[in-house]
Amino acid sequence: MVNRLSTGKSWYKPFQYKEGVDKPGDVRNTLLVVATLIASVTFQAGVNPPGGVWQENSNGHYAGRAIYASHSAAYYVFLISDTLALATSILVIISLTYKFPFHLEIVIATISMIVTYGSAIFAVTPDEMRFRYAIAAFAVPFILRFLIQLFNILVFKNDHKSDPENGNNE
């Protein structure tokens, strides 16, 4: 390790994805593990916000509301970042499990988790906070993926007509 550091070579090069060497199934499994870990951590952070929640009604604070929300700008950053990370990891999980057995059940469980997350952050977020920012943050990865797919369809629509991989030999 000291040799790598002293020569300036990248320590992470041996761990990078190598097309043609790494098996797609192994890559998918690794991505699923990472996405699931991110979803778990971000879900937990949203349900149990940093600093906890107020335990009783006093001094203008209400029991069950996030203590961290008393710093509104910081709480917004936390809430939006956490929600964006959860939504992105859910998109990756749903995409990578497409056409898997029990995919419908995975989608139902994921939707249930989204509803649970939404109701939990709604419960701990003070009324004066704008919940719509979290909803917008959740939609961003899905909208971006849709726009990318739409762009690919519109711009590269002629490329697929003579693509033998897709079964087209025009």
C-alpha positions in Angstrom: 0.0 0.0 0.0 2.8 2.4 0.8 4.3 1.7 -2.6 1.0 2.7 -4.3 0.8 5.9 -2.3 4.3 6.9 -3.0 4.1 6.2 -6.8 0.8 8.1 -7.2 -1.0 5.1 -8.7 -4.7 4.8 -8.0 -5.5 2.3 -5.2 -9.0 1.8 -6.5 -8.1 0.8 -10.1 -8.2 -3.0 -9.3 -11.8 -2.5 -8.0 -13.2 -0.7 -11.0 -15.7 -2.3 -13.3 -14.1 -3.9 -16.4 -16.4 -4.5 -19.3 -15.9 -7.9 -20.8 -14.3 -9.2 -17.6 -16.9 -8.6 -15.0 -20.1 -10.7 -15.4 -23.3 -8.7 -15.8 -25.0 -10.8 -13.2 -22.3 -10.1 -10.7 -22.5 -6.4 -11.4 -26.3 -6.4 -11.0 -26.0 -8.2 -7.7 -23.4 -5.8 -6.4 -25.6 -2.8 -7.5 -28.6 -4.4 -5.8 -26.7 -4.8 -2.5 -25.4 -1.2 -2.7 -28.8 0.2 -3.6 -30.5 -1.8 -0.8 -28.0 -0.6 1.7 -28.5 3.0 0.7 -32.3 2.5 0.8 -32.1 1.0 4.3 -29.9 3.8 5.7 -31.8 6.6 4.1 -35.2 5.1 5.2 -33.9 4.8 8.8 -32.6 8.3 8.8 -35.9 9.7 7.6 -37.9 7.7 10.1 -35.5 8.6 13.0 -34.1 12.0 12.1 -30.8 13.2 13.5 -31.2 14.5 17.0 -34.4 12.5 17.6 -37.8 14.0 18.3 -39.2 16.2 21.0 -40.5 14.0 23.9 -43.0 16.5 25.2 -44.9 19.7 24.4 -43.0 22.6 25.8 -41.4 25.9 24.8 -43.3 26.0 21.4 -42.1 22.4 20.5 -44.5 19.5 20.0 -43.9 15.9 21.0 -42.9 13.7 18.1 -41.5 16.5 15.9 -37.9 16.5 14.8 -35.6 18.4 17.0 -33.3 19.0 14.0 -36.2 20.8 12.3 -35.6 23.8 14.6 -32.7 24.6 12.2 -34.9 24.8 9.2 -32.3 25.4 6.5 -30.2 22.4 7.7 -33.3 20.3 8.1 -34.4 21.0 4.5 -30.9 20.0 3.2 -31.1 16.8 5.3 -34.7 16.0 4.3 -34.2 16.7 0.5 -30.9 14.8 0.4 -32.2 11.9 2.3 -35.3 11.7 0.2 -33.4 12.0 -3.1 -31.0 9.2 -2.1 -33.9 6.9 -1.1 -35.8 7.6 -4.3 -32.7 7.0 -6.4 -31.9 3.7 -4.7 -35.5 2.6 -5.1 -35.3 3.4 -8.8 -32.2 1.3 -9.1 -33.7 -1.6 -7.2 -36.9 -1.6 -9.3 -34.9 -1.3 -12.5 -32.5 -4.1 -11.6 -35.2 -6.5 -10.5 -37.4 -5.9 -13.7 -38.6 -9.3 -15.1 -37.4 -11.1 -11.9 -39.7 -13.6 -10.4 -41.9 -11.9 -7.8 -41.3 -8.5 -9.4 -44.9 -7.4 -8.6 -44.3 -8.3 -5.0 -41.1 -6.3 -4.9 -42.9 -3.3 -6.4 -45.8 -3.6 -3.9 -43.3 -3.8 -1.0 -41.4 -0.9 -2.3 -44.5 1.2 -2.7 -45.5 0.3 0.9 -42.0 1.4 2.0 -42.4 4.7 0.2 -45.8 5.3 1.8 -44.3 4.4 5.2 -41.4 6.8 4.7 -43.6 9.6 3.5 -46.0 9.2 6.5 -43.0 9.1 8.9 -41.3 12.2 7.6 -44.7 13.9 7.5 -45.3 13.0 11.1 -41.9 14.3 12.4 -41.7 17.4 10.1 -43.3 20.5 11.7 -46.4 21.9 10.0 -44.7 25.1 9.0 -42.1 23.2 7.0 -42.8 22.7 3.3 -43.4 19.0 2.7 -43.7 19.6 -1.0 -39.9 19.9 -1.3 -39.5 16.3 -0.1 -42.1 15.2 -2.6 -40.3 17.0 -5.4 -37.0 15.5 -4.4 -38.6 12.0 -4.5 -39.8 12.6 -8.0 -36.5 13.9 -9.4 -34.8 10.5 -10.2 -37.9 9.1 -11.8 -38.4 12.2 -13.9 -34.7 12.3 -15.0 -34.9 8.6 -16.0 -38.0 9.2 -17.9 -36.5 12.2 -19.7 -33.3 10.2 -20.5 -35.4 7.3 -21.9 -37.5 9.7 -24.0 -34.4 11.4 -25.3 -32.9 8.1 -26.3 -36.1 7.1 -28.1 -36.4 10.4 -30.0 -32.7 10.9 -30.8 -31.6 7.3 -31.4 -34.8 5.9 -32.9 -33.2 5.1 -36.2 -30.2 3.4 -34.7 -32.4 0.5 -33.4 -33.9 -0.3 -36.9 -30.7 -2.1 -38.0 -29.6 -3.4 -34.6 -29.2 -7.2 -34.7 -29.1 -7.3 -30.8 -32.8 -6.1 -30.8 -33.8 -8.6 -33.5 -33.9 -6.0 -36.2 -32.0 -6.7 -39.4 -33.3 -4.0 -41.7 
